[in-house]
Amino acid sequence: MSFRIAFYALCFIALAACHGKSDRSDYAEEKARAPFEAATSMGVITESSLDEISGIVASRKYPGFYWAHNDSGGSPSVYLIDSMAQLKAEVRLQGVINRDWEDIAIGPGLDEGYLLYVGETGDNRAAYGNYSIYSFPEPELNISEGVQSLGISDFSTYQFQYPDGARDAETLLVDPTNSDIIVISKRGDNVIVYHWPFAEQTPEPYVLHKVGGIPFWMIVSGDISPDGQELLLKNYESIFYWKKEPDVPWLEAIKANPHRLPYQPEPQGEAVAFTVNGHGYVTLSEGKNFNGPQHFYLYHRKQQIK
């Protein structure tokens, strides 16, 4: 979220001392053993409207393209960018505002299609108490033409609360194996994992199930791999990685110790996603109020030696 430069400078200092999770020598060894390569810049955001990117997810309908959105106060839109960070489309949700959109996810829909989920979950000062998730099918676009602009009114709104009061959350996950929703809070010595089973996802206001805390701080984004077996969580200086067995639910698997992955530090980096084929992951930073380009980084999966 946007507490601006001075706040995040303090966050970096605090993170470095938090629970020993940022020991540089250990982290260097851990990254060397990681199953992913170091960052490659695929391009730079040049579109002025993409000035505060907070979430990203790989499109399923348009392989090699990504859906992204801005943070609070921006247009209530999702943007389709290509693998070189060039804007291809803006899809605006009509009749809503971007109070504090924080993350975007994707999951299976009807007729072999896919649904996008946008999380109106940010709450810096724990002032709201009521939150929303907007869901809609990936729209039909002609990406071979110029930048397209589309307004949609056919989307679902799911409203929810937490069982333990107002929360600031910047991580929205959708399990592709069962369409369950997982929301992870941002603040505190232990972030909190909340669960919304698919069978209970109706337009009626809902109180999420509290799963429990995990020992991380300032988690700002995440993604589950397309096959449902890998998970990324991100804070401002690290990316954490889990891999599980198919029969283990994420509500249990996330309690295990993760592996830290290579990460090219970004100014206020708040977006991470797997590629559509699972061959890597990408990151983007907000960019607003910082000098220098917004790189679109790709981290290739290392080839396995047989």
Backbone bond lengths (Angstrom), bond angles and torsions (degrees), N, CA, C in turn:
res aa  C-N    CA-C-N  psi(-1)  N-CA   C-N-CA  omega(-1)  CA-C   N-CA-C  phi
1 M - - - 1.450 - - 1.514 109.42 -
2 S 1.329 115.73 171.93 1.448 119.88 -169.44 1.523 112.15 -100.28
3 F 1.307 117.15 77.99 1.458 121.03 169.31 1.502 110.53 -95.27
4 R 1.331 115.84 8.02 1.455 124.26 170.70 1.518 113.80 74.02
5 I 1.318 113.66 178.70 1.452 121.56 -163.49 1.520 113.00 -62.00
6 A 1.324 118.02 -44.98 1.462 119.57 -176.70 1.516 111.26 -62.36
7 F 1.319 116.23 -40.13 1.457 120.07 179.61 1.510 110.97 -61.98
8 Y 1.349 117.18 -44.76 1.451 119.58 -176.57 1.521 112.65 -72.81
9 A 1.316 117.07 -26.51 1.458 118.31 172.80 1.518 110.16 -61.71
10 L 1.320 116.58 -41.55 1.452 120.46 176.62 1.512 111.39 -65.54
11 C 1.341 116.81 -36.17 1.464 120.37 178.91 1.522 111.22 -62.22
12 F 1.342 117.00 -43.39 1.459 120.05 179.88 1.522 110.85 -60.93
13 I 1.331 116.16 -41.71 1.457 119.81 179.00 1.526 110.34 -63.68
14 A 1.319 115.97 -44.62 1.462 119.43 -179.57 1.518 111.59 -65.50
15 L 1.328 116.74 -40.79 1.453 119.97 179.41 1.511 112.11 -60.14
16 A 1.309 116.59 -37.27 1.459 120.41 -178.17 1.517 112.04 -63.71
17 A 1.323 115.63 -24.60 1.459 119.07 -179.02 1.523 113.29 -103.46
18 C 1.314 117.12 -0.69 1.461 121.41 -170.26 1.519 111.98 -81.11
19 H 1.333 117.41 109.86 1.448 123.83 172.35 1.521 113.67 55.78
20 G 1.321 118.29 19.06 1.459 120.31 179.30 1.504 113.91 69.41
21 K 1.335 118.66 15.12 1.465 120.68 -174.36 1.520 112.07 -75.93
22 S 1.328 119.48 -6.66 1.451 120.34 -174.36 1.526 112.22 -120.88
23 D 1.318 117.64 26.94 1.448 119.91 176.53 1.516 109.28 -61.55
24 R 1.326 116.95 117.73 1.460 121.40 -169.23 1.522 113.06 -65.17
25 S 1.326 117.96 -41.73 1.465 118.75 -178.45 1.522 111.17 -67.31
26 D 1.345 116.50 -43.37 1.457 119.29 177.49 1.524 110.89 -63.47
27 Y 1.326 116.01 -40.62 1.453 120.24 -179.11 1.525 110.99 -63.89
28 A 1.323 117.70 -39.60 1.467 120.94 178.95 1.524 110.75 -61.96
29 E 1.328 117.13 -43.16 1.458 120.15 177.63 1.526 111.40 -65.72
30 E 1.334 115.41 -39.05 1.455 120.08 -179.38 1.519 111.09 -64.70
31 K 1.330 117.09 -43.59 1.463 120.50 178.86 1.520 111.57 -64.65
32 A 1.327 116.77 -34.73 1.464 119.76 179.08 1.531 111.24 -64.73
33 R 1.328 117.03 -29.90 1.462 120.76 179.53 1.528 112.19 -89.28
34 A 1.312 117.17 -7.73 1.461 121.25 -174.75 1.525 111.41 -65.56
35 P 1.344 117.47 150.79 1.469 120.55 -179.46 1.528 113.91 -80.88
36 F 1.335 117.79 15.25 1.454 121.43 179.49 1.524 109.81 -130.44
37 E 1.337 115.42 150.61 1.456 121.97 179.89 1.531 110.46 -80.65
38 A 1.331 115.35 173.56 1.457 121.10 174.73 1.526 110.04 -70.53
39 A 1.313 115.98 170.97 1.459 121.56 -173.51 1.519 113.11 -68.75
40 T 1.340 114.47 144.05 1.456 123.25 168.49 1.525 108.05 -122.80
41 S 1.319 117.92 127.00 1.460 120.36 177.51 1.519 108.92 -77.70
42 M 1.336 116.02 120.30 1.460 121.88 -179.35 1.521 112.13 -92.47
43 G 1.319 116.52 -15.22 1.455 120.81 -178.82 1.510 109.80 167.52
44 V 1.303 115.05 -176.85 1.460 122.51 -177.27 1.524 108.83 -131.83
45 I 1.319 116.90 136.74 1.458 121.15 175.46 1.533 108.91 -66.14
46 T 1.321 115.68 123.56 1.465 120.79 178.41 1.521 112.50 -115.23
47 E 1.314 117.39 -14.95 1.459 121.71 -178.56 1.532 109.80 -74.73
48 S 1.322 117.22 123.25 1.467 121.34 -174.53 1.523 112.62 -65.70
49 S 1.318 117.77 -26.36 1.464 119.69 -179.09 1.522 112.19 -71.93
50 L 1.321 117.78 -19.26 1.465 121.43 178.65 1.520 109.41 -93.83
51 D 1.321 115.66 65.70 1.456 120.23 -170.59 1.519 113.97 -105.39
52 E 1.337 117.63 0.74 1.464 119.44 -179.49 1.529 109.85 -154.41
53 I 1.322 115.95 56.63 1.457 121.30 -173.82 1.524 110.52 -66.24
54 S 1.325 114.66 130.06 1.462 119.96 -176.78 1.515 113.02 -121.67
55 G 1.328 118.54 -16.87 1.456 120.86 -179.81 1.507 111.51 -149.04
56 I 1.347 115.63 150.86 1.464 121.03 178.87 1.519 108.90 -150.04
57 V 1.331 116.30 147.32 1.454 121.76 175.17 1.522 108.45 -152.16
58 A 1.319 116.75 147.91 1.462 121.56 179.85 1.522 110.30 -74.92
59 S 1.330 115.64 131.22 1.460 120.66 174.87 1.527 109.73 -67.65
60 R 1.322 115.90 143.97 1.476 120.98 172.59 1.522 110.08 -97.16
61 K 1.311 116.39 -31.79 1.463 120.79 -178.63 1.520 111.23 -74.24
62 Y 1.330 116.15 -30.99 1.465 121.96 -178.84 1.531 108.43 -124.78
63 P 1.334 117.45 80.98 1.471 120.68 -176.33 1.523 111.80 -56.29
64 G 1.320 115.85 136.35 1.453 121.30 -177.82 1.518 113.33 91.70
65 F 1.339 117.29 -4.04 1.457 122.62 178.27 1.529 108.91 -113.28
66 Y 1.343 115.38 163.37 1.458 120.59 -174.46 1.519 110.32 -137.39
67 W 1.329 114.40 143.06 1.454 121.43 173.10 1.530 109.20 -95.69
68 A 1.325 117.27 134.67 1.461 122.24 179.13 1.521 108.60 -138.39
69 H 1.321 116.32 164.85 1.467 120.71 176.88 1.515 109.43 -149.54
70 N 1.309 115.48 162.78 1.457 122.24 178.76 1.523 111.41 -91.54
71 D 1.319 113.16 168.03 1.451 123.49 -179.45 1.537 110.21 -81.46
72 S 1.318 115.75 -166.39 1.465 122.59 -173.13 1.521 112.57 -56.32
73 G 1.319 115.03 140.82 1.454 121.08 177.59 1.505 114.83 84.66
74 G 1.321 117.62 -9.19 1.451 120.21 178.11 1.519 111.13 -79.36
75 S 1.306 115.52 -179.24 1.451 120.27 176.42 1.531 109.88 -64.13
76 P 1.342 118.46 145.49 1.466 120.99 175.41 1.527 110.08 -76.44
77 S 1.312 116.05 63.21 1.465 122.84 -171.31 1.514 111.48 -131.68
78 V 1.315 114.75 150.73 1.458 120.92 165.88 1.521 107.10 -110.31
79 Y 1.327 115.59 145.59 1.459 121.62 -173.74 1.520 109.61 -120.22
80 L 1.317 116.81 134.65 1.455 121.74 175.57 1.523 108.75 -96.08
81 I 1.335 115.84 122.40 1.463 120.83 176.60 1.521 109.04 -119.19
82 D 1.325 115.42 155.74 1.459 118.76 178.86 1.523 110.38 -90.19
83 S 1.326 117.16 -175.24 1.462 121.90 -175.00 1.521 112.51 -71.30
84 M 1.333 117.89 -6.26 1.471 121.52 175.89 1.523 111.55 -110.93
85 A 1.336 115.34 15.88 1.470 122.99 174.39 1.515 113.59 73.67
86 Q 1.332 118.46 20.69 1.456 121.30 178.95 1.526 110.48 -94.23
87 L 1.314 116.07 135.03 1.454 121.57 -176.86 1.531 111.16 -68.47
88 K 1.343 115.67 134.59 1.455 121.55 178.74 1.527 112.98 -118.87
89 A 1.338 117.32 -27.35 1.466 119.11 -178.88 1.512 110.59 -162.14
90 E 1.342 115.02 151.26 1.463 122.44 170.00 1.516 107.61 -122.03
91 V 1.330 116.64 127.22 1.461 122.86 178.64 1.528 106.98 -117.60
92 R 1.332 115.68 113.95 1.466 121.57 -173.57 1.521 110.09 -101.34
93 L 1.335 116.21 131.08 1.451 121.08 175.78 1.526 108.25 -84.39
94 Q 1.306 117.13 115.91 1.457 122.20 -174.35 1.524 111.05 -79.59
95 G 1.322 115.03 137.92 1.450 120.33 174.38 1.516 115.53 86.41
96 V 1.333 118.62 6.00 1.463 120.58 176.90 1.526 108.46 -126.82
97 I 1.320 115.75 168.83 1.452 120.87 175.28 1.521 108.74 -118.87
98 N 1.302 115.57 161.96 1.460 121.59 172.29 1.522 107.09 -95.45
99 R 1.336 115.54 82.14 1.465 119.30 178.77 1.527 109.99 -65.42
100 D 1.316 115.25 -48.92 1.464 120.35 177.95 1.527 109.58 -167.27
101 W 1.338 116.28 68.49 1.463 120.81 177.00 1.526 109.24 -68.71
102 E 1.320 116.84 133.09 1.455 119.16 -173.36 1.524 115.32 -125.12
103 D 1.322 119.58 -26.45 1.466 118.66 -179.62 1.515 109.00 -156.68
104 I 1.324 114.56 162.62 1.459 122.34 -179.42 1.522 108.23 -135.60
105 A 1.326 115.95 142.45 1.459 121.66 -179.80 1.522 108.65 -138.64
106 I 1.323 115.95 173.49 1.463 120.87 -179.31 1.518 108.74 -141.76
107 G 1.323 115.58 146.15 1.456 120.50 179.69 1.510 111.11 -151.94
108 P 1.323 116.67 170.73 1.465 120.41 -177.19 1.521 111.86 -67.12
109 G 1.341 115.15 142.52 1.446 121.65 176.29 1.517 110.37 -118.91
110 L 1.312 116.36 -156.13 1.453 121.85 179.15 1.518 110.96 -83.73
111 D 1.340 115.93 155.44 1.466 122.58 173.60 1.532 111.88 53.46
112 E 1.336 116.03 42.42 1.460 122.79 176.35 1.532 112.84 64.09
113 G 1.317 116.91 16.70 1.452 120.56 175.57 1.518 110.91 -91.24
114 Y 1.323 115.41 -174.16 1.463 120.86 -178.15 1.519 110.23 -134.01
115 L 1.329 114.16 148.66 1.447 121.90 179.10 1.520 109.99 -110.35
116 L 1.333 116.12 136.18 1.446 121.53 170.56 1.527 109.06 -90.30
117 Y 1.324 116.18 143.51 1.461 123.36 177.34 1.522 108.07 -124.66
118 V 1.330 117.21 123.86 1.467 122.06 178.51 1.521 108.42 -113.57
119 G 1.333 116.10 126.59 1.454 120.78 -175.28 1.516 113.58 -96.06
120 E 1.330 115.85 111.34 1.474 122.71 170.19 1.530 105.94 -87.20
121 T 1.341 115.37 74.63 1.459 120.92 -167.90 1.524 114.09 -122.69
122 G 1.322 118.38 -4.11 1.455 120.41 -178.36 1.519 111.90 -73.84
123 D 1.329 115.82 143.85 1.464 120.76 -179.52 1.528 107.79 -163.99
124 N 1.321 115.93 75.10 1.466 121.57 -174.17 1.517 113.80 -51.16
125 R 1.322 116.40 -41.86 1.459 120.51 -173.68 1.533 112.32 -105.18
126 A 1.336 116.16 14.03 1.469 120.81 -178.92 1.526 110.60 50.45
127 A 1.333 115.56 50.30 1.460 121.40 -171.81 1.526 113.65 -105.53
128 Y 1.334 118.58 -12.99 1.458 119.81 -169.71 1.523 113.22 -99.11
129 G 1.304 116.47 -62.05 1.458 120.17 -179.68 1.508 114.74 87.89
130 N 1.336 117.90 -18.21 1.460 122.15 177.46 1.519 108.96 -122.74
131 Y 1.328 116.49 134.05 1.459 121.73 -172.37 1.529 109.56 -135.98
132 S 1.329 115.71 164.07 1.461 120.09 -175.06 1.520 110.97 -138.03
133 I 1.317 114.89 153.69 1.462 123.08 168.77 1.519 106.74 -127.09
134 Y 1.315 116.48 126.44 1.463 122.03 177.00 1.524 108.68 -100.10
135 S 1.330 115.95 135.30 1.463 120.29 -177.38 1.523 109.91 -133.32
136 F 1.341 116.04 138.12 1.467 120.83 -179.56 1.526 108.93 -161.85
137 P 1.333 117.28 153.53 1.469 120.35 178.94 1.527 111.16 -66.59
138 E 1.311 116.39 149.60 1.457 119.11 171.82 1.532 108.29 -57.54
139 P 1.316 117.70 126.40 1.471 120.03 -172.70 1.527 112.36 -76.44
140 E 1.316 113.77 162.04 1.470 120.63 175.64 1.533 108.29 -78.90
141 L 1.328 115.33 125.34 1.461 121.62 179.56 1.515 109.51 -136.81
142 N 1.324 115.73 153.76 1.466 120.65 171.52 1.518 106.55 -106.37
143 I 1.329 115.75 90.78 1.466 119.54 -172.83 1.518 112.92 -75.27
144 S 1.342 117.20 -5.19 1.464 119.46 176.10 1.524 111.66 -79.38
145 E 1.337 117.04 -14.40 1.456 120.75 177.89 1.519 110.03 -91.14
146 G 1.312 117.70 -172.88 1.456 121.46 -179.03 1.514 112.14 -69.14
147 V 1.318 116.09 -171.37 1.460 120.83 -179.67 1.527 109.41 -62.57
148 Q 1.317 115.82 124.84 1.452 120.80 -177.34 1.520 110.60 -101.66
149 S 1.335 114.98 151.83 1.453 121.85 177.38 1.524 108.12 -128.71
150 L 1.320 115.41 129.73 1.456 120.40 -173.22 1.520 109.09 -141.70
151 G 1.321 116.70 134.60 1.456 121.92 172.92 1.510 110.11 -106.80
152 I 1.327 117.73 136.83 1.463 120.47 179.78 1.528 109.03 -127.84
153 S 1.312 115.01 142.96 1.465 121.27 175.47 1.514 111.35 -118.09
154 D 1.332 117.33 -9.03 1.461 122.25 -178.26 1.529 108.99 -92.46
155 F 1.318 115.59 82.80 1.456 120.58 176.28 1.525 108.35 -143.03
156 S 1.317 115.66 158.31 1.459 121.75 179.71 1.526 109.68 -98.17
157 T 1.318 116.15 144.36 1.460 122.38 176.61 1.518 108.89 -118.57
158 Y 1.326 116.02 121.73 1.457 122.32 178.39 1.529 108.34 -112.43
159 Q 1.316 116.07 116.68 1.461 120.46 -178.32 1.524 109.80 -99.82
160 F 1.334 115.26 143.87 1.464 118.10 -178.31 1.517 111.23 -149.45
161 Q 1.320 113.55 165.15 1.459 123.74 172.61 1.525 108.14 -132.52
162 Y 1.327 114.97 168.20 1.459 120.92 174.43 1.523 109.30 -99.34
163 P 1.315 117.78 151.56 1.468 119.35 -179.79 1.519 113.37 -74.66
164 D 1.339 117.30 -11.20 1.462 121.02 -174.41 1.525 112.32 -124.54
165 G 1.325 117.05 30.39 1.454 120.65 175.18 1.507 113.53 97.26
166 A 1.346 115.71 -178.94 1.459 122.00 -176.67 1.523 110.92 -63.61
167 R 1.344 115.97 143.74 1.461 122.41 -179.37 1.527 109.96 -139.57
168 D 1.323 114.86 148.15 1.461 121.29 168.21 1.519 107.03 -96.16
169 A 1.324 117.64 120.33 1.460 121.91 -178.92 1.520 109.38 -132.70
170 E 1.334 116.01 137.86 1.455 120.45 -178.81 1.531 112.01 -127.13
171 T 1.330 116.82 11.92 1.465 120.40 -178.16 1.512 109.97 -127.38
172 L 1.327 115.54 120.30 1.461 123.59 178.05 1.519 108.10 -121.63
173 L 1.330 116.91 123.76 1.461 122.32 -179.98 1.521 109.47 -122.47
174 V 1.337 116.20 142.87 1.455 122.22 172.03 1.522 107.33 -125.44
175 D 1.316 116.45 121.31 1.465 121.39 179.69 1.527 109.13 -75.10
176 P 1.338 118.91 116.44 1.464 120.02 -176.72 1.522 113.82 -68.81
177 T 1.320 118.15 -12.97 1.469 120.39 -178.98 1.522 112.54 -84.85
178 N 1.346 117.92 -21.50 1.461 118.74 -177.65 1.530 113.93 -146.13
179 S 1.342 117.89 0.48 1.466 124.79 179.22 1.527 113.64 65.49
180 D 1.314 118.04 16.00 1.464 119.66 171.96 1.526 109.49 -65.93
181 I 1.330 116.10 147.08 1.459 122.92 177.30 1.529 108.97 -103.31
182 I 1.319 115.65 136.28 1.460 122.35 174.62 1.522 107.75 -124.33
183 V 1.316 116.86 129.31 1.466 123.49 176.36 1.524 107.36 -116.79
184 I 1.335 117.00 134.83 1.458 121.44 -179.52 1.524 108.97 -122.21
185 S 1.325 115.99 127.21 1.456 120.61 -178.70 1.523 110.45 -70.62
186 K 1.329 115.89 167.18 1.461 121.40 -174.56 1.518 113.60 -100.74
187 R 1.305 118.15 -38.50 1.460 120.85 -164.34 1.528 112.02 -107.60
188 G 1.333 114.40 167.05 1.454 121.70 179.43 1.517 111.61 99.97
189 D 1.326 116.28 163.47 1.460 120.42 179.09 1.526 111.76 -64.23
190 N 1.322 115.92 -28.91 1.462 121.97 174.70 1.521 107.94 -128.94
191 V 1.333 116.79 119.71 1.457 118.58 175.43 1.531 108.58 -72.48
192 I 1.321 116.27 156.01 1.457 121.72 -173.84 1.523 110.08 -109.38
193 V 1.324 115.69 137.04 1.458 123.20 177.65 1.524 108.80 -99.57
194 Y 1.339 115.94 129.22 1.462 122.34 178.51 1.530 109.40 -121.84
195 H 1.328 115.50 151.28 1.467 121.26 -171.93 1.523 110.30 -128.21
196 W 1.340 115.06 139.38 1.470 122.41 174.81 1.527 107.29 -131.65
197 P 1.327 118.33 96.49 1.472 120.46 -178.04 1.529 111.46 -61.55
198 F 1.311 115.44 147.25 1.463 120.85 -178.84 1.520 111.76 -57.56
199 A 1.321 117.24 -40.49 1.462 121.42 -176.70 1.527 112.12 -63.67
200 E 1.338 117.57 -18.42 1.456 121.64 -177.66 1.531 112.52 -107.40
201 Q 1.322 117.37 10.68 1.458 121.37 -179.33 1.527 109.80 -86.95
202 T 1.315 116.38 96.02 1.459 123.84 178.04 1.524 108.11 -128.42
203 P 1.332 118.14 165.85 1.469 120.16 178.77 1.523 113.90 -65.76
204 E 1.330 118.45 -13.24 1.461 120.46 179.56 1.530 109.80 -69.38
205 P 1.342 118.82 141.27 1.469 120.80 177.35 1.524 111.18 -53.28
206 Y 1.318 115.55 140.21 1.459 121.18 -169.92 1.527 110.00 -132.75
207 V 1.323 116.01 144.19 1.464 121.87 174.28 1.524 107.80 -102.05
208 L 1.327 116.88 118.35 1.456 121.32 -176.89 1.527 111.29 -64.97
209 H 1.335 115.54 153.56 1.453 121.79 172.63 1.527 109.01 -81.91
210 K 1.312 116.95 129.39 1.459 121.40 175.84 1.527 109.09 -85.91
211 V 1.335 116.01 118.20 1.462 121.14 -178.98 1.525 110.46 -85.81
212 G 1.344 116.90 -41.92 1.454 121.23 -179.70 1.509 111.43 142.12
213 G 1.325 115.36 178.16 1.458 120.70 -177.31 1.513 112.89 -93.31
214 I 1.333 115.40 152.74 1.459 122.47 170.83 1.527 107.21 -127.29
215 P 1.341 118.30 147.27 1.470 121.29 -166.96 1.520 114.58 -80.11
216 F 1.330 115.53 65.71 1.457 121.64 176.70 1.516 108.59 -135.36
217 W 1.329 115.24 165.97 1.458 120.64 -174.81 1.516 109.32 -140.46
218 M 1.320 116.73 142.99 1.463 123.53 177.02 1.528 112.33 59.00
219 I 1.324 116.99 45.55 1.463 120.82 175.87 1.527 108.06 -75.48
220 V 1.354 116.03 124.94 1.458 120.67 -170.92 1.523 114.42 -119.02
221 S 1.334 118.02 -4.77 1.461 119.08 -179.89 1.522 108.82 -171.78
222 G 1.329 115.63 163.33 1.454 120.64 177.17 1.507 111.35 -168.08
223 D 1.333 115.09 170.07 1.461 120.19 177.84 1.528 108.80 -161.66
224 I 1.326 115.65 144.95 1.464 122.71 171.76 1.513 107.60 -102.36
225 S 1.324 116.82 137.84 1.465 121.92 -176.96 1.525 110.83 -62.71
226 P 1.339 117.76 157.41 1.461 120.89 -178.78 1.530 114.11 -56.97
227 D 1.347 117.90 -29.31 1.466 119.34 178.80 1.524 112.05 -88.19
228 G 1.321 117.56 -2.93 1.446 121.56 175.63 1.511 115.84 81.74
229 Q 1.334 118.53 6.24 1.464 120.83 -172.26 1.527 113.97 -107.45
230 E 1.334 118.42 -4.88 1.449 121.36 -179.67 1.527 109.69 -130.48
231 L 1.325 115.46 152.43 1.450 121.33 -176.11 1.521 109.81 -139.10
232 L 1.329 115.88 137.61 1.458 123.36 171.99 1.524 109.22 -116.38
233 L 1.329 116.97 135.20 1.449 123.07 166.37 1.512 107.87 -127.20
234 K 1.326 116.60 146.79 1.454 121.06 -173.56 1.523 110.53 -132.39
235 N 1.351 115.65 136.20 1.453 119.39 162.42 1.527 107.53 -114.43
236 Y 1.323 117.56 -164.47 1.461 118.50 -171.27 1.530 113.73 -75.41
237 E 1.327 118.22 -11.62 1.457 117.09 -179.91 1.522 114.13 -132.35
238 S 1.334 118.38 -3.70 1.469 119.97 -176.96 1.517 110.75 -143.11
239 I 1.337 114.25 156.33 1.457 121.90 169.84 1.525 107.30 -119.79
240 F 1.329 115.95 129.06 1.457 122.44 -177.70 1.529 109.38 -108.98
241 Y 1.320 115.46 143.85 1.471 121.30 -169.66 1.521 110.52 -133.22
242 W 1.331 115.68 130.93 1.456 122.95 174.18 1.540 108.88 -121.66
243 K 1.312 115.75 146.20 1.466 122.30 169.76 1.520 107.13 -132.47
244 K 1.332 116.61 134.18 1.458 120.20 -173.68 1.520 111.22 -128.16
245 E 1.310 115.19 168.54 1.462 121.94 172.54 1.530 109.21 -81.14
246 P 1.335 117.18 150.39 1.469 119.57 -175.39 1.525 114.60 -58.11
247 D 1.308 117.92 -30.25 1.464 120.04 -175.40 1.529 113.20 -89.32
248 V 1.328 117.43 2.63 1.464 121.42 179.70 1.525 108.93 -100.93
249 P 1.330 118.97 122.27 1.476 119.77 179.09 1.522 110.59 -71.36
250 W 1.334 116.03 152.98 1.461 119.98 -179.24 1.522 111.98 -64.40
251 L 1.305 117.76 -27.30 1.454 119.41 179.43 1.526 111.46 -63.57
252 E 1.324 117.37 -23.02 1.457 121.96 174.25 1.525 111.14 -96.60
253 A 1.333 116.77 -42.28 1.465 120.75 -174.60 1.520 112.41 -63.33
254 I 1.332 117.37 -31.76 1.461 120.50 -176.20 1.533 111.66 -70.02
255 K 1.317 117.71 -14.20 1.460 120.70 178.83 1.526 112.67 -77.88
256 A 1.332 117.27 -13.99 1.461 121.09 178.41 1.521 110.35 -76.06
257 N 1.331 116.26 160.01 1.458 120.02 177.08 1.527 110.27 -68.70
258 P 1.328 118.09 132.97 1.465 120.54 179.95 1.523 111.38 -89.74
259 H 1.324 115.04 176.59 1.462 122.84 171.73 1.522 107.08 -106.00
260 R 1.323 117.25 140.68 1.462 120.15 175.42 1.527 109.53 -89.82
261 L 1.326 114.72 137.16 1.460 121.87 -174.42 1.519 111.09 -105.43
262 P 1.334 117.12 164.30 1.468 119.88 173.60 1.525 110.69 -58.00
263 Y 1.323 114.89 141.41 1.460 120.36 178.03 1.517 109.58 -150.28
264 Q 1.328 115.59 125.06 1.449 122.08 173.13 1.518 108.01 -84.54
265 P 1.341 118.18 110.46 1.468 118.97 -175.25 1.526 112.23 -54.49
266 E 1.313 115.29 136.51 1.462 122.95 -179.26 1.526 109.03 -123.69
267 P 1.308 118.10 150.00 1.465 120.05 173.94 1.528 109.91 -71.40
268 Q 1.317 115.72 111.56 1.460 121.17 -179.95 1.535 110.91 56.56
269 G 1.324 115.69 51.50 1.460 120.72 178.11 1.520 110.86 -75.50
270 E 1.329 116.75 116.72 1.465 121.03 -173.67 1.522 113.35 -128.27
271 A 1.318 118.96 20.14 1.457 119.02 -177.12 1.521 110.51 -141.95
272 V 1.349 115.97 132.01 1.460 121.51 177.20 1.521 108.01 -146.54
273 A 1.344 116.48 145.02 1.463 120.55 179.30 1.520 109.95 -158.91
274 F 1.325 116.25 148.46 1.451 121.36 169.43 1.526 109.56 -71.52
275 T 1.328 116.47 152.48 1.457 120.05 169.21 1.520 108.91 -71.37
276 V 1.324 117.04 163.76 1.461 120.65 -174.93 1.516 112.12 -66.33
277 N 1.323 117.44 -28.84 1.466 120.07 -179.97 1.521 112.31 -94.60
278 G 1.327 117.33 1.26 1.444 121.14 179.55 1.509 114.53 73.14
279 H 1.342 117.81 11.47 1.460 121.65 -177.59 1.527 113.15 -84.81
280 G 1.334 116.99 5.07 1.451 119.92 179.51 1.514 110.74 175.16
281 Y 1.321 115.64 -170.98 1.447 120.98 174.93 1.523 108.93 -141.35
282 V 1.333 116.39 160.44 1.459 122.42 -176.14 1.527 109.31 -127.52
283 T 1.336 115.56 156.51 1.460 121.60 174.54 1.518 110.02 -137.45
284 L 1.335 114.80 154.27 1.464 123.01 174.26 1.519 108.45 -143.45
285 S 1.324 116.51 149.19 1.452 120.68 176.95 1.526 110.12 -105.41
286 E 1.332 114.83 164.54 1.461 119.08 177.17 1.527 111.04 -63.31
287 G 1.324 116.43 -48.33 1.452 119.92 176.86 1.511 115.05 85.07
288 K 1.323 118.00 -30.55 1.460 120.16 -175.43 1.529 110.42 -65.38
289 N 1.322 115.85 137.64 1.470 123.76 178.21 1.523 113.48 69.32
290 F 1.321 117.80 14.55 1.459 120.76 176.86 1.521 108.91 -123.68
291 N 1.327 116.12 143.55 1.455 120.28 175.58 1.525 109.56 -79.49
292 G 1.318 116.10 152.62 1.457 120.47 178.17 1.512 111.78 97.44
293 P 1.314 116.76 164.54 1.471 121.79 -174.29 1.526 112.92 -77.09
294 Q 1.343 114.61 156.07 1.457 122.20 170.80 1.521 107.82 -91.36
295 H 1.312 117.00 97.70 1.461 120.47 -179.81 1.531 110.65 -76.96
296 F 1.320 114.83 144.68 1.459 122.58 171.50 1.519 106.00 -100.55
297 Y 1.335 116.11 101.99 1.458 120.90 -173.42 1.526 111.30 -94.59
298 L 1.338 115.24 138.24 1.458 122.83 174.33 1.520 109.04 -119.31
299 Y 1.324 115.20 135.65 1.458 122.62 178.41 1.529 107.75 -116.93
300 H 1.319 117.06 105.46 1.456 121.87 -177.23 1.525 110.97 -71.64
301 R 1.313 116.45 145.02 1.443 121.32 171.51 1.530 108.92 -72.78
302 K 1.318 117.43 135.98 1.459 120.84 178.06 1.519 110.72 -67.57
303 Q 1.306 115.92 143.98 1.453 119.85 177.10 1.526 109.19 -72.76
304 Q 1.319 115.48 133.98 1.447 119.18 178.62 1.527 110.71 -79.53
305 I 1.315 115.43 135.98 1.463 121.07 178.31 1.515 108.77 -88.05
306 K 1.329 116.18 121.58 1.467 121.38 -177.51 1.520 110.84 -97.38
